[in-house]
Amino acid sequence: MEQIYSSTPDSCKLVSASEESVRFLLDYSKSLSIVSSRGMTFESNLN
């Protein structure tokens, strides 16, 4: 079992994100507000 799962396949590539991309996604997720009311969902971005 160890031999099967310990090696990484050649088709897998690690992707690295820039610090700016990570900061943008974190800031966006902090400003996103989702409200559910009477079966409807409202999304708003608090700028």
PDB file of all heavy atoms in Angstrom:
ATOM      1  N   MET A   1       0.815  -1.197   0.000  1.00  0.00           N
ATOM      2  CA  MET A   1       0.000   0.000   0.000  1.00  0.00           C
ATOM      3  C   MET A   1       0.858   1.261   0.000  1.00  0.00           C
ATOM      4  O   MET A   1       0.526   2.214  -0.662  1.00  0.00           O
ATOM      5  CB  MET A   1      -0.911   0.019   1.230  1.00  0.00           C
ATOM      6  CG  MET A   1      -2.140  -0.838   1.128  1.00  0.00           C
ATOM      7  SD  MET A   1      -3.190  -0.315  -0.205  1.00  0.00           S
ATOM      8  CE  MET A   1      -4.602   0.178   0.653  1.00  0.00           C
ATOM      9  N   GLU A   2       1.913   1.256   0.783  1.00  0.00           N
ATOM     10  CA  GLU A   2       2.751   2.443   0.887  1.00  0.00           C
ATOM     11  C   GLU A   2       3.381   2.790  -0.457  1.00  0.00           C
ATOM     12  O   GLU A   2       3.476   3.956  -0.823  1.00  0.00           O
ATOM     13  CB  GLU A   2       3.834   2.223   1.928  1.00  0.00           C
ATOM     14  CG  GLU A   2       4.734   3.421   2.129  1.00  0.00           C
ATOM     15  CD  GLU A   2       5.817   3.174   3.154  1.00  0.00           C
ATOM     16  OE1 GLU A   2       5.729   2.190   3.884  1.00  0.00           O
ATOM     17  OE2 GLU A   2       6.745   3.984   3.204  1.00  0.00           O
ATOM     18  N   GLN A   3       3.754   1.779  -1.216  1.00  0.00           N
ATOM     19  CA  GLN A   3       4.383   2.018  -2.514  1.00  0.00           C
ATOM     20  C   GLN A   3       3.405   2.631  -3.509  1.00  0.00           C
ATOM     21  O   GLN A   3       3.789   3.411  -4.359  1.00  0.00           O
ATOM     22  CB  GLN A   3       4.941   0.715  -3.067  1.00  0.00           C
ATOM     23  CG  GLN A   3       6.091   0.172  -2.246  1.00  0.00           C
ATOM     24  CD  GLN A   3       6.508  -1.203  -2.726  1.00  0.00           C
ATOM     25  OE1 GLN A   3       5.828  -1.811  -3.532  1.00  0.00           O
ATOM     26  NE2 GLN A   3       7.625  -1.689  -2.202  1.00  0.00           N
ATOM     27  N   ILE A   4       2.151   2.320  -3.382  1.00  0.00           N
ATOM     28  CA  ILE A   4       1.148   2.840  -4.310  1.00  0.00           C
ATOM     29  C   ILE A   4       0.896   4.329  -4.061  1.00  0.00           C
ATOM     30  O   ILE A   4       0.838   5.135  -4.975  1.00  0.00           O
ATOM     31  CB  ILE A   4      -0.172   2.056  -4.176  1.00  0.00           C
ATOM     32  CG1 ILE A   4       0.030   0.610  -4.597  1.00  0.00           C
ATOM     33  CG2 ILE A   4      -1.267   2.702  -5.007  1.00  0.00           C
ATOM     34  CD1 ILE A   4      -1.158  -0.282  -4.328  1.00  0.00           C
ATOM     35  N   TYR A   5       0.742   4.729  -2.794  1.00  0.00           N
ATOM     36  CA  TYR A   5       0.314   6.081  -2.471  1.00  0.00           C
ATOM     37  C   TYR A   5       1.449   7.036  -2.119  1.00  0.00           C
ATOM     38  O   TYR A   5       1.237   8.224  -1.998  1.00  0.00           O
ATOM     39  CB  TYR A   5      -0.685   6.047  -1.315  1.00  0.00           C
ATOM     40  CG  TYR A   5      -1.968   5.340  -1.685  1.00  0.00           C
ATOM     41  CD1 TYR A   5      -2.278   4.095  -1.183  1.00  0.00           C
ATOM     42  CD2 TYR A   5      -2.852   5.930  -2.579  1.00  0.00           C
ATOM     43  CE1 TYR A   5      -3.440   3.449  -1.532  1.00  0.00           C
ATOM     44  CE2 TYR A   5      -4.021   5.300  -2.937  1.00  0.00           C
ATOM     45  CZ  TYR A   5      -4.314   4.054  -2.412  1.00  0.00           C
ATOM     46  OH  TYR A   5      -5.464   3.426  -2.772  1.00  0.00           O
ATOM     47  N   SER A   6       2.660   6.540  -1.944  1.00  0.00           N
ATOM     48  CA  SER A   6       3.743   7.427  -1.533  1.00  0.00           C
ATOM     49  C   SER A   6       4.356   8.206  -2.691  1.00  0.00           C
ATOM     50  O   SER A   6       4.933   9.264  -2.491  1.00  0.00           O
ATOM     51  CB  SER A   6       4.839   6.644  -0.815  1.00  0.00           C
ATOM     52  OG  SER A   6       5.406   5.693  -1.700  1.00  0.00           O
ATOM     53  N   SER A   7       4.239   7.724  -3.910  1.00  0.00           N
ATOM     54  CA  SER A   7       4.815   8.439  -5.050  1.00  0.00           C
ATOM     55  C   SER A   7       3.767   9.349  -5.682  1.00  0.00           C
ATOM     56  O   SER A   7       2.579   9.051  -5.684  1.00  0.00           O
ATOM     57  CB  SER A   7       5.343   7.459  -6.093  1.00  0.00           C
ATOM     58  OG  SER A   7       4.277   6.701  -6.619  1.00  0.00           O
ATOM     59  N   THR A   8       4.226  10.480  -6.205  1.00  0.00           N
ATOM     60  CA  THR A   8       3.312  11.401  -6.882  1.00  0.00           C
ATOM     61  C   THR A   8       3.367  11.131  -8.384  1.00  0.00           C
ATOM     62  O   THR A   8       4.446  10.964  -8.947  1.00  0.00           O
ATOM     63  CB  THR A   8       3.707  12.862  -6.628  1.00  0.00           C
ATOM     64  OG1 THR A   8       5.051  13.039  -7.037  1.00  0.00           O
ATOM     65  CG2 THR A   8       3.570  13.223  -5.167  1.00  0.00           C
ATOM     66  N   PRO A   9       2.222  11.085  -9.029  1.00  0.00           N
ATOM     67  CA  PRO A   9       2.213  10.839 -10.467  1.00  0.00           C
ATOM     68  C   PRO A   9       2.837  12.005 -11.226  1.00  0.00           C
ATOM     69  O   PRO A   9       2.816  13.151 -10.777  1.00  0.00           O
ATOM     70  CB  PRO A   9       0.735  10.683 -10.823  1.00  0.00           C
ATOM     71  CG  PRO A   9      -0.033  11.010  -9.611  1.00  0.00           C
ATOM     72  CD  PRO A   9       0.897  11.172  -8.471  1.00  0.00           C
ATOM     73  N   ASP A  10       3.401  11.717 -12.385  1.00  0.00           N
ATOM     74  CA  ASP A  10       4.048  12.741 -13.202  1.00  0.00           C
ATOM     75  C   ASP A  10       3.054  13.748 -13.761  1.00  0.00           C
ATOM     76  O   ASP A  10       3.427  14.861 -14.103  1.00  0.00           O
ATOM     77  CB  ASP A  10       4.831  12.095 -14.344  1.00  0.00           C
ATOM     78  CG  ASP A  10       6.000  11.272 -13.818  1.00  0.00           C
ATOM     79  OD1 ASP A  10       6.486  11.567 -12.700  1.00  0.00           O
ATOM     80  OD2 ASP A  10       6.425  10.337 -14.513  1.00  0.00           O
ATOM     81  N   SER A  11       1.792  13.374 -13.850  1.00  0.00           N
ATOM     82  CA  SER A  11       0.798  14.276 -14.431  1.00  0.00           C
ATOM     83  C   SER A  11       0.359  15.365 -13.456  1.00  0.00           C
ATOM     84  O   SER A  11      -0.268  16.329 -13.859  1.00  0.00           O
ATOM     85  CB  SER A  11      -0.425  13.487 -14.888  1.00  0.00           C
ATOM     86  OG  SER A  11      -1.033  12.850 -13.786  1.00  0.00           O
ATOM     87  N   CYS A  12       0.691  15.239 -12.170  1.00  0.00           N
ATOM     88  CA  CYS A  12       0.319  16.250 -11.178  1.00  0.00           C
ATOM     89  C   CYS A  12       1.337  17.371 -11.169  1.00  0.00           C
ATOM     90  O   CYS A  12       2.543  17.130 -11.149  1.00  0.00           O
ATOM     91  CB  CYS A  12       0.244  15.636  -9.776  1.00  0.00           C
ATOM     92  SG  CYS A  12      -1.106  14.490  -9.588  1.00  0.00           S
ATOM     93  N   LYS A  13       0.843  18.594 -11.196  1.00  0.00           N
ATOM     94  CA  LYS A  13       1.711  19.757 -11.130  1.00  0.00           C
ATOM     95  C   LYS A  13       1.231  20.642  -9.990  1.00  0.00           C
ATOM     96  O   LYS A  13       0.037  20.889  -9.849  1.00  0.00           O
ATOM     97  CB  LYS A  13       1.676  20.552 -12.434  1.00  0.00           C
ATOM     98  CG  LYS A  13       2.215  19.796 -13.621  1.00  0.00           C
ATOM     99  CD  LYS A  13       2.154  20.639 -14.867  1.00  0.00           C
ATOM    100  CE  LYS A  13       2.622  19.850 -16.066  1.00  0.00           C
ATOM    101  NZ  LYS A  13       2.527  20.619 -17.297  1.00  0.00           N
ATOM    102  N   LEU A  14       2.155  21.109  -9.182  1.00  0.00           N
ATOM    103  CA  LEU A  14       1.798  22.024  -8.108  1.00  0.00           C
ATOM    104  C   LEU A  14       1.630  23.419  -8.683  1.00  0.00           C
ATOM    105  O   LEU A  14       2.425  23.869  -9.494  1.00  0.00           O
ATOM    106  CB  LEU A  14       2.880  22.033  -7.034  1.00  0.00           C
ATOM    107  CG  LEU A  14       3.056  20.734  -6.261  1.00  0.00           C
ATOM    108  CD1 LEU A  14       4.210  20.868  -5.277  1.00  0.00           C
ATOM    109  CD2 LEU A  14       1.781  20.375  -5.524  1.00  0.00           C
ATOM    110  N   VAL A  15       0.597  24.089  -8.245  1.00  0.00           N
ATOM    111  CA  VAL A  15       0.310  25.432  -8.722  1.00  0.00           C
ATOM    112  C   VAL A  15       0.527  26.393  -7.568  1.00  0.00           C
ATOM    113  O   VAL A  15       0.054  26.159  -6.459  1.00  0.00           O
ATOM    114  CB  VAL A  15      -1.151  25.525  -9.223  1.00  0.00           C
ATOM    115  CG1 VAL A  15      -1.470  26.921  -9.677  1.00  0.00           C
ATOM    116  CG2 VAL A  15      -1.383  24.526 -10.331  1.00  0.00           C
ATOM    117  N   SER A  16       1.237  27.452  -7.841  1.00  0.00           N
ATOM    118  CA  SER A  16       1.434  28.446  -6.792  1.00  0.00           C
ATOM    119  C   SER A  16       0.726  29.728  -7.197  1.00  0.00           C
ATOM    120  O   SER A  16       0.727  30.127  -8.358  1.00  0.00           O
ATOM    121  CB  SER A  16       2.917  28.713  -6.568  1.00  0.00           C
ATOM    122  OG  SER A  16       3.512  29.203  -7.740  1.00  0.00           O
ATOM    123  N   ALA A  17       0.099  30.360  -6.229  1.00  0.00           N
ATOM    124  CA  ALA A  17      -0.625  31.604  -6.469  1.00  0.00           C
ATOM    125  C   ALA A  17       0.203  32.763  -5.942  1.00  0.00           C
ATOM    126  O   ALA A  17       0.917  32.634  -4.959  1.00  0.00           O
ATOM    127  CB  ALA A  17      -1.970  31.571  -5.772  1.00  0.00           C
ATOM    128  N   SER A  18       0.059  33.899  -6.590  1.00  0.00           N
ATOM    129  CA  SER A  18       0.796  35.073  -6.141  1.00  0.00           C
ATOM    130  C   SER A  18       0.143  35.621  -4.874  1.00  0.00           C
ATOM    131  O   SER A  18      -1.023  35.353  -4.567  1.00  0.00           O
ATOM    132  CB  SER A  18       0.822  36.138  -7.226  1.00  0.00           C
ATOM    133  OG  SER A  18      -0.464  36.671  -7.408  1.00  0.00           O
ATOM    134  N   GLU A  19       0.893  36.396  -4.130  1.00  0.00           N
ATOM    135  CA  GLU A  19       0.378  36.982  -2.897  1.00  0.00           C
ATOM    136  C   GLU A  19      -0.787  37.911  -3.191  1.00  0.00           C
ATOM    137  O   GLU A  19      -1.749  37.989  -2.423  1.00  0.00           O
ATOM    138  CB  GLU A  19       1.492  37.752  -2.187  1.00  0.00           C
ATOM    139  CG  GLU A  19       1.093  38.284  -0.840  1.00  0.00           C
ATOM    140  CD  GLU A  19       2.244  38.960  -0.124  1.00  0.00           C
ATOM    141  OE1 GLU A  19       3.401  38.638  -0.409  1.00  0.00           O
ATOM    142  OE2 GLU A  19       1.947  39.826   0.718  1.00  0.00           O
ATOM    143  N   GLU A  20      -0.749  38.600  -4.327  1.00  0.00           N
ATOM    144  CA  GLU A  20      -1.836  39.511  -4.704  1.00  0.00           C
ATOM    145  C   GLU A  20      -3.134  38.750  -4.944  1.00  0.00           C
ATOM    146  O   GLU A  20      -4.208  39.212  -4.557  1.00  0.00           O
ATOM    147  CB  GLU A  20      -1.455  40.284  -5.961  1.00  0.00           C
ATOM    148  CG  GLU A  20      -0.280  41.213  -5.762  1.00  0.00           C
ATOM    149  CD  GLU A  20       0.248  41.763  -7.073  1.00  0.00           C
ATOM    150  OE1 GLU A  20      -0.220  41.316  -8.139  1.00  0.00           O
ATOM    151  OE2 GLU A  20       1.120  42.625  -7.023  1.00  0.00           O
ATOM    152  N   SER A  21      -3.049  37.588  -5.582  1.00  0.00           N
ATOM    153  CA  SER A  21      -4.244  36.783  -5.853  1.00  0.00           C
ATOM    154  C   SER A  21      -4.873  36.283  -4.561  1.00  0.00           C
ATOM    155  O   SER A  21      -6.097  36.329  -4.388  1.00  0.00           O
ATOM    156  CB  SER A  21      -3.897  35.583  -6.734  1.00  0.00           C
ATOM    157  OG  SER A  21      -3.417  36.002  -7.967  1.00  0.00           O
ATOM    158  N   VAL A  22      -4.034  35.821  -3.652  1.00  0.00           N
ATOM    159  CA  VAL A  22      -4.532  35.328  -2.379  1.00  0.00           C
ATOM    160  C   VAL A  22      -5.172  36.463  -1.590  1.00  0.00           C
ATOM    161  O   VAL A  22      -6.259  36.311  -1.020  1.00  0.00           O
ATOM    162  CB  VAL A  22      -3.401  34.668  -1.570  1.00  0.00           C
ATOM    163  CG1 VAL A  22      -3.868  34.300  -0.177  1.00  0.00           C
ATOM    164  CG2 VAL A  22      -2.869  33.448  -2.296  1.00  0.00           C
ATOM    165  N   ARG A  23      -4.544  37.623  -1.557  1.00  0.00           N
ATOM    166  CA  ARG A  23      -5.083  38.775  -0.843  1.00  0.00           C
ATOM    167  C   ARG A  23      -6.429  39.198  -1.434  1.00  0.00           C
ATOM    168  O   ARG A  23      -7.374  39.502  -0.718  1.00  0.00           O
ATOM    169  CB  ARG A  23      -4.092  39.943  -0.906  1.00  0.00           C
ATOM    170  CG  ARG A  23      -4.566  41.221  -0.256  1.00  0.00           C
ATOM    171  CD  ARG A  23      -4.866  41.137   1.213  1.00  0.00           C
ATOM    172  NE  ARG A  23      -3.800  40.465   1.944  1.00  0.00           N
ATOM    173  CZ  ARG A  23      -3.959  39.891   3.132  1.00  0.00           C
ATOM    174  NH1 ARG A  23      -5.128  39.911   3.728  1.00  0.00           N
ATOM    175  NH2 ARG A  23      -2.963  39.297   3.726  1.00  0.00           N
ATOM    176  N   PHE A  24      -6.541  39.197  -2.783  1.00  0.00           N
ATOM    177  CA  PHE A  24      -7.796  39.558  -3.441  1.00  0.00           C
ATOM    178  C   PHE A  24      -8.914  38.604  -3.039  1.00  0.00           C
ATOM    179  O   PHE A  24     -10.022  39.029  -2.704  1.00  0.00           O
ATOM    180  CB  PHE A  24      -7.615  39.560  -4.962  1.00  0.00           C
ATOM    181  CG  PHE A  24      -8.896  39.743  -5.707  1.00  0.00           C
ATOM    182  CD1 PHE A  24      -9.462  40.999  -5.839  1.00  0.00           C
ATOM    183  CD2 PHE A  24      -9.553  38.659  -6.266  1.00  0.00           C
ATOM    184  CE1 PHE A  24     -10.657  41.177  -6.522  1.00  0.00           C
ATOM    185  CE2 PHE A  24     -10.750  38.820  -6.945  1.00  0.00           C
ATOM    186  CZ  PHE A  24     -11.299  40.086  -7.073  1.00  0.00           C
ATOM    187  N   LEU A  25      -8.637  37.302  -3.066  1.00  0.00           N
ATOM    188  CA  LEU A  25      -9.661  36.322  -2.722  1.00  0.00           C
ATOM    189  C   LEU A  25     -10.075  36.421  -1.257  1.00  0.00           C
ATOM    190  O   LEU A  25     -11.268  36.296  -0.926  1.00  0.00           O
ATOM    191  CB  LEU A  25      -9.160  34.910  -3.040  1.00  0.00           C
ATOM    192  CG  LEU A  25      -9.011  34.608  -4.522  1.00  0.00           C
ATOM    193  CD1 LEU A  25      -8.345  33.261  -4.716  1.00  0.00           C
ATOM    194  CD2 LEU A  25     -10.342  34.645  -5.232  1.00  0.00           C
ATOM    195  N   LEU A  26      -9.124  36.660  -0.369  1.00  0.00           N
ATOM    196  CA  LEU A  26      -9.459  36.815   1.042  1.00  0.00           C
ATOM    197  C   LEU A  26     -10.301  38.062   1.280  1.00  0.00           C
ATOM    198  O   LEU A  26     -11.292  38.027   2.017  1.00  0.00           O
ATOM    199  CB  LEU A  26      -8.189  36.876   1.884  1.00  0.00           C
ATOM    200  CG  LEU A  26      -7.455  35.554   2.076  1.00  0.00           C
ATOM    201  CD1 LEU A  26      -6.126  35.794   2.781  1.00  0.00           C
ATOM    202  CD2 LEU A  26      -8.300  34.568   2.838  1.00  0.00           C
ATOM    203  N   ASP A  27      -9.927  39.176   0.651  1.00  0.00           N
ATOM    204  CA  ASP A  27     -10.693  40.409   0.812  1.00  0.00           C
ATOM    205  C   ASP A  27     -12.102  40.267   0.239  1.00  0.00           C
ATOM    206  O   ASP A  27     -13.073  40.750   0.812  1.00  0.00           O
ATOM    207  CB  ASP A  27      -9.975  41.585   0.146  1.00  0.00           C
ATOM    208  CG  ASP A  27      -8.717  41.990   0.894  1.00  0.00           C
ATOM    209  OD1 ASP A  27      -8.574  41.611   2.080  1.00  0.00           O
ATOM    210  OD2 ASP A  27      -7.873  42.668   0.290  1.00  0.00           O
ATOM    211  N   TYR A  28     -12.213  39.586  -0.903  1.00  0.00           N
ATOM    212  CA  TYR A  28     -13.528  39.384  -1.510  1.00  0.00           C
ATOM    213  C   TYR A  28     -14.409  38.522  -0.605  1.00  0.00           C
ATOM    214  O   TYR A  28     -15.582  38.823  -0.394  1.00  0.00           O
ATOM    215  CB  TYR A  28     -13.391  38.731  -2.880  1.00  0.00           C
ATOM    216  CG  TYR A  28     -14.710  38.506  -3.556  1.00  0.00           C
ATOM    217  CD1 TYR A  28     -15.380  39.554  -4.174  1.00  0.00           C
ATOM    218  CD2 TYR A  28     -15.308  37.250  -3.559  1.00  0.00           C
ATOM    219  CE1 TYR A  28     -16.606  39.361  -4.785  1.00  0.00           C
ATOM    220  CE2 TYR A  28     -16.535  37.044  -4.159  1.00  0.00           C
ATOM    221  CZ  TYR A  28     -17.174  38.099  -4.770  1.00  0.00           C
ATOM    222  OH  TYR A  28     -18.390  37.896  -5.358  1.00  0.00           O
ATOM    223  N   SER A  29     -13.849  37.460  -0.046  1.00  0.00           N
ATOM    224  CA  SER A  29     -14.653  36.583   0.799  1.00  0.00           C
ATOM    225  C   SER A  29     -15.089  37.291   2.078  1.00  0.00           C
ATOM    226  O   SER A  29     -16.146  36.998   2.616  1.00  0.00           O
ATOM    227  CB  SER A  29     -13.891  35.301   1.134  1.00  0.00           C
ATOM    228  OG  SER A  29     -12.774  35.581   1.934  1.00  0.00           O
ATOM    229  N   LYS A  30     -14.278  38.219   2.567  1.00  0.00           N
ATOM    230  CA  LYS A  30     -14.659  38.983   3.759  1.00  0.00           C
ATOM    231  C   LYS A  30     -15.790  39.961   3.454  1.00  0.00           C
ATOM    232  O   LYS A  30     -16.616  40.258   4.310  1.00  0.00           O
ATOM    233  CB  LYS A  30     -13.459  39.752   4.303  1.00  0.00           C
ATOM    234  CG  LYS A  30     -12.416  38.870   4.935  1.00  0.00           C
ATOM    235  CD  LYS A  30     -11.236  39.715   5.378  1.00  0.00           C
ATOM    236  CE  LYS A  30     -10.105  38.853   5.889  1.00  0.00           C
ATOM    237  NZ  LYS A  30      -8.920  39.647   6.244  1.00  0.00           N
ATOM    238  N   SER A  31     -15.833  40.489   2.221  1.00  0.00           N
ATOM    239  CA  SER A  31     -16.839  41.489   1.883  1.00  0.00           C
ATOM    240  C   SER A  31     -18.134  40.881   1.349  1.00  0.00           C
ATOM    241  O   SER A  31     -19.123  41.576   1.197  1.00  0.00           O
ATOM    242  CB  SER A  31     -16.282  42.468   0.842  1.00  0.00           C
ATOM    243  OG  SER A  31     -16.090  41.820  -0.399  1.00  0.00           O
ATOM    244  N   LEU A  32     -18.148  39.589   1.072  1.00  0.00           N
ATOM    245  CA  LEU A  32     -19.334  38.938   0.523  1.00  0.00           C
ATOM    246  C   LEU A  32     -20.326  38.628   1.638  1.00  0.00           C
ATOM    247  O   LEU A  32     -19.959  38.082   2.674  1.00  0.00           O
ATOM    248  CB  LEU A  32     -18.944  37.652  -0.202  1.00  0.00           C
ATOM    249  CG  LEU A  32     -20.056  36.912  -0.922  1.00  0.00           C
ATOM    250  CD1 LEU A  32     -20.608  37.762  -2.061  1.00  0.00           C
ATOM    251  CD2 LEU A  32     -19.553  35.590  -1.449  1.00  0.00           C
ATOM    252  N   SER A  33     -21.565  38.996   1.424  1.00  0.00           N
ATOM    253  CA  SER A  33     -22.616  38.735   2.399  1.00  0.00           C
ATOM    254  C   SER A  33     -23.743  37.975   1.707  1.00  0.00           C
ATOM    255  O   SER A  33     -24.231  38.398   0.664  1.00  0.00           O
ATOM    256  CB  SER A  33     -23.141  40.054   2.961  1.00  0.00           C
ATOM    257  OG  SER A  33     -24.224  39.821   3.812  1.00  0.00           O
ATOM    258  N   ILE A  34     -24.146  36.850   2.277  1.00  0.00           N
ATOM    259  CA  ILE A  34     -25.220  36.031   1.714  1.00  0.00           C
ATOM    260  C   ILE A  34     -26.341  35.950   2.741  1.00  0.00           C
ATOM    261  O   ILE A  34     -26.123  35.565   3.884  1.00  0.00           O
ATOM    262  CB  ILE A  34     -24.713  34.625   1.349  1.00  0.00           C
ATOM    263  CG1 ILE A  34     -23.599  34.732   0.313  1.00  0.00           C
ATOM    264  CG2 ILE A  34     -25.851  33.768   0.836  1.00  0.00           C
ATOM    265  CD1 ILE A  34     -22.939  33.432  -0.027  1.00  0.00           C
ATOM    266  N   VAL A  35     -27.546  36.333   2.320  1.00  0.00           N
ATOM    267  CA  VAL A  35     -28.708  36.348   3.203  1.00  0.00           C
ATOM    268  C   VAL A  35     -29.794  35.476   2.587  1.00  0.00           C
ATOM    269  O   VAL A  35     -30.117  35.623   1.409  1.00  0.00           O
ATOM    270  CB  VAL A  35     -29.233  37.793   3.390  1.00  0.00           C
ATOM    271  CG1 VAL A  35     -30.460  37.805   4.274  1.00  0.00           C
ATOM    272  CG2 VAL A  35     -28.146  38.684   3.955  1.00  0.00           C
ATOM    273  N   SER A  36     -30.346  34.576   3.382  1.00  0.00           N
ATOM    274  CA  SER A  36     -31.458  33.735   2.931  1.00  0.00           C
ATOM    275  C   SER A  36     -32.734  34.200   3.611  1.00  0.00           C
ATOM    276  O   SER A  36     -32.758  34.427   4.821  1.00  0.00           O
ATOM    277  CB  SER A  36     -31.199  32.275   3.282  1.00  0.00           C
ATOM    278  OG  SER A  36     -30.069  31.799   2.606  1.00  0.00           O
ATOM    279  N   SER A  37     -33.788  34.351   2.803  1.00  0.00           N
ATOM    280  CA  SER A  37     -35.071  34.789   3.347  1.00  0.00           C
ATOM    281  C   SER A  37     -36.201  34.207   2.514  1.00  0.00           C
ATOM    282  O   SER A  37     -36.228  34.386   1.298  1.00  0.00           O
ATOM    283  CB  SER A  37     -35.140  36.316   3.330  1.00  0.00           C
ATOM    284  OG  SER A  37     -36.393  36.753   3.772  1.00  0.00           O
ATOM    285  N   ARG A  38     -37.092  33.529   3.161  1.00  0.00           N
ATOM    286  CA  ARG A  38     -38.280  32.957   2.522  1.00  0.00           C
ATOM    287  C   ARG A  38     -37.946  32.139   1.285  1.00  0.00           C
ATOM    288  O   ARG A  38     -38.568  32.272   0.237  1.00  0.00           O
ATOM    289  CB  ARG A  38     -39.268  34.060   2.177  1.00  0.00           C
ATOM    290  CG  ARG A  38     -39.800  34.792   3.367  1.00  0.00           C
ATOM    291  CD  ARG A  38     -40.797  35.834   2.977  1.00  0.00           C
ATOM    292  NE  ARG A  38     -41.160  36.637   4.145  1.00  0.00           N
ATOM    293  CZ  ARG A  38     -41.838  37.731   4.065  1.00  0.00           C
ATOM    294  NH1 ARG A  38     -42.240  38.193   2.898  1.00  0.00           N
ATOM    295  NH2 ARG A  38     -42.145  38.396   5.157  1.00  0.00           N
ATOM    296  N   GLY A  39     -36.923  31.310   1.365  1.00  0.00           N
ATOM    297  CA  GLY A  39     -36.570  30.439   0.260  1.00  0.00           C
ATOM    298  C   GLY A  39     -35.737  31.088  -0.824  1.00  0.00           C
ATOM    299  O   GLY A  39     -35.399  30.442  -1.806  1.00  0.00           O
ATOM    300  N   MET A  40     -35.421  32.358  -0.693  1.00  0.00           N
ATOM    301  CA  MET A  40     -34.587  33.049  -1.675  1.00  0.00           C
ATOM    302  C   MET A  40     -33.228  33.369  -1.047  1.00  0.00           C
ATOM    303  O   MET A  40     -33.140  33.571   0.157  1.00  0.00           O
ATOM    304  CB  MET A  40     -35.244  34.345  -2.150  1.00  0.00           C
ATOM    305  CG  MET A  40     -36.548  34.137  -2.893  1.00  0.00           C
ATOM    306  SD  MET A  40     -37.242  35.653  -3.499  1.00  0.00           S
ATOM    307  CE  MET A  40     -37.797  36.408  -1.991  1.00  0.00           C
ATOM    308  N   THR A  41     -32.202  33.419  -1.880  1.00  0.00           N
ATOM    309  CA  THR A  41     -30.864  33.750  -1.417  1.00  0.00           C
ATOM    310  C   THR A  41     -30.401  35.027  -2.102  1.00  0.00           C
ATOM    311  O   THR A  41     -30.475  35.144  -3.324  1.00  0.00           O
ATOM    312  CB  THR A  41     -29.887  32.610  -1.747  1.00  0.00           C
ATOM    313  OG1 THR A  41     -30.380  31.408  -1.156  1.00  0.00           O
ATOM    314  CG2 THR A  41     -28.506  32.881  -1.192  1.00  0.00           C
ATOM    315  N   PHE A  42     -29.931  35.968  -1.296  1.00  0.00           N
ATOM    316  CA  PHE A  42     -29.429  37.232  -1.810  1.00  0.00           C
ATOM    317  C   PHE A  42     -27.943  37.346  -1.525  1.00  0.00           C
ATOM    318  O   PHE A  42     -27.511  37.106  -0.393  1.00  0.00           O
ATOM    319  CB  PHE A  42     -30.159  38.416  -1.167  1.00  0.00           C
ATOM    320  CG  PHE A  42     -31.633  38.409  -1.404  1.00  0.00           C
ATOM    321  CD1 PHE A  42     -32.504  37.895  -0.463  1.00  0.00           C
ATOM    322  CD2 PHE A  42     -32.149  38.914  -2.594  1.00  0.00           C
ATOM    323  CE1 PHE A  42     -33.869  37.893  -0.683  1.00  0.00           C
ATOM    324  CE2 PHE A  42     -33.508  38.932  -2.831  1.00  0.00           C
ATOM    325  CZ  PHE A  42     -34.374  38.407  -1.868  1.00  0.00           C
ATOM    326  N   GLU A  43     -27.159  37.682  -2.537  1.00  0.00           N
ATOM    327  CA  GLU A  43     -25.728  37.859  -2.381  1.00  0.00           C
ATOM    328  C   GLU A  43     -25.407  39.335  -2.601  1.00  0.00           C
ATOM    329  O   GLU A  43     -25.873  39.937  -3.558  1.00  0.00           O
ATOM    330  CB  GLU A  43     -24.963  37.013  -3.401  1.00  0.00           C
ATOM    331  CG  GLU A  43     -25.196  35.545  -3.284  1.00  0.00           C
ATOM    332  CD  GLU A  43     -24.478  34.766  -4.357  1.00  0.00           C
ATOM    333  OE1 GLU A  43     -23.718  35.366  -5.143  1.00  0.00           O
ATOM    334  OE2 GLU A  43     -24.680  33.557  -4.428  1.00  0.00           O
ATOM    335  N   SER A  44     -24.618  39.906  -1.713  1.00  0.00           N
ATOM    336  CA  SER A  44     -24.209  41.300  -1.902  1.00  0.00           C
ATOM    337  C   SER A  44     -22.730  41.424  -1.543  1.00  0.00           C
ATOM    338  O   SER A  44     -22.227  40.766  -0.646  1.00  0.00           O
ATOM    339  CB  SER A  44     -25.052  42.237  -1.043  1.00  0.00           C
ATOM    340  OG  SER A  44     -24.877  41.944   0.327  1.00  0.00           O
ATOM    341  N   ASN A  45     -22.056  42.273  -2.284  1.00  0.00           N
ATOM    342  CA  ASN A  45     -20.650  42.545  -2.053  1.00  0.00           C
ATOM    343  C   ASN A  45     -20.558  43.900  -1.358  1.00  0.00           C
ATOM    344  O   ASN A  45     -20.919  44.918  -1.906  1.00  0.00           O
ATOM    345  CB  ASN A  45     -19.893  42.556  -3.380  1.00  0.00           C
ATOM    346  CG  ASN A  45     -18.404  42.612  -3.186  1.00  0.00           C
ATOM    347  OD1 ASN A  45     -17.916  42.652  -2.057  1.00  0.00           O
ATOM    348  ND2 ASN A  45     -17.674  42.602  -4.280  1.00  0.00           N
ATOM    349  N   LEU A  46     -20.092  43.883  -0.116  1.00  0.00           N
ATOM    350  CA  LEU A  46     -20.018  45.100   0.677  1.00  0.00           C
ATOM    351  C   LEU A  46     -18.713  45.832   0.376  1.00  0.00           C
ATOM    352  O   LEU A  46     -17.663  45.466   0.871  1.00  0.00           O
ATOM    353  CB  LEU A  46     -20.109  44.766   2.167  1.00  0.00           C
ATOM    354  CG  LEU A  46     -21.286  43.875   2.562  1.00  0.00           C
ATOM    355  CD1 LEU A  46     -21.159  43.458   4.014  1.00  0.00           C
ATOM    356  CD2 LEU A  46     -22.591  44.600   2.329  1.00  0.00           C
ATOM    357  N   ASN A  47     -18.786  46.842  -0.462  1.00  0.00           N
ATOM    358  CA  ASN A  47     -17.567  47.581  -0.825  1.00  0.00           C
ATOM    359  C   ASN A  47     -17.236  48.594   0.216  1.00  0.00           C
ATOM    360  O   ASN A  47     -17.871  49.371   0.695  1.00  0.00           O
ATOM    361  CB  ASN A  47     -17.724  48.270  -2.178  1.00  0.00           C
ATOM    362  CG  ASN A  47     -17.673  47.246  -3.296  1.00  0.00           C
ATOM    363  OD1 ASN A  47     -17.092  46.186  -3.132  1.00  0.00           O
ATOM    364  ND2 ASN A  47     -18.287  47.558  -4.396  1.00  0.00           N
TER     365      ASN A  47
END
